[in-house]
């Protein structure tokens, strides 16, 4: 099947969906490239290696595939969370039961 044949079939189906539901992706172009880019982004978000995605898309160079690798907000959030190391222990001691500390704090107000 040719590129134009795929585009024609996709256009026909998008038109049918929009006729049934006019609020479905209004004004957004749906092209074979849109589907290709969406699948590439889904693979990236799933953690698939960029080299495999390059091969799937048929790119000669991984730098072409890197265009798809723009991180969305969720990907950025996950990267930050995975790199986070807490600065304090999970459970901090209860300072209100530390009598030497309370006594010392009391001396500060005098």
Number of C-alpha atoms within 10 A of each C-alpha: 5 7 8 10 10 13 15 14 12 16 16 11 12 16 14 12 14 13 11 9 11 11 10 12 12 9 7 8 11 14 15 17 11 12 12 12 17 13 15 21 19 11 16 18 14 10 10 13 10 18 14 13 20 19 13 10 15 11 13 10 11 15 12 12 20 13 9 18 16 11 13 10 9 10 15 12 11 11 12 11 10 9 8 9 8 7 6 7 7 7 6 7 9 7 10 8 9 10 10 10 12 12 10 10 11 10 9 7 6 5
